[in-house]
């Protein structure tokens, strides 16, 4: 919402002030889409509501960040790792001087590919 200049008491040079009247956000989970959702709020307390939502999200995701699921490598993935010298992240050749690692998702244990 825009406040007219006559309503501004503390900004002598400002010609308008934008006051928050609504907030929306989308929480996207990349490994389990059933956890993704959208929420919004329309009222003068939208900022206070949003801060409360952020705190709730922190409490929800914290246990996921505290765990580290072990990598599960199939024979085909192991063969792919041995045969490939291209980093799946930057798509550059992995030099023999570099350490080639098995990159994986720490939330699911799913192998992503070789990385440097």
Secondary structure, 3 states (H helix, E strand, C coil): CEECHHHCCCCCCCCCEECCCEEEEEECCCCCHHHCEEEEEECCCHHHHHHHHHHHHHHHHHHHHHCCCCCECCHHHHHHHHHCCECCCCCCECCCCCCCEEEECCCCCEEEEEEC
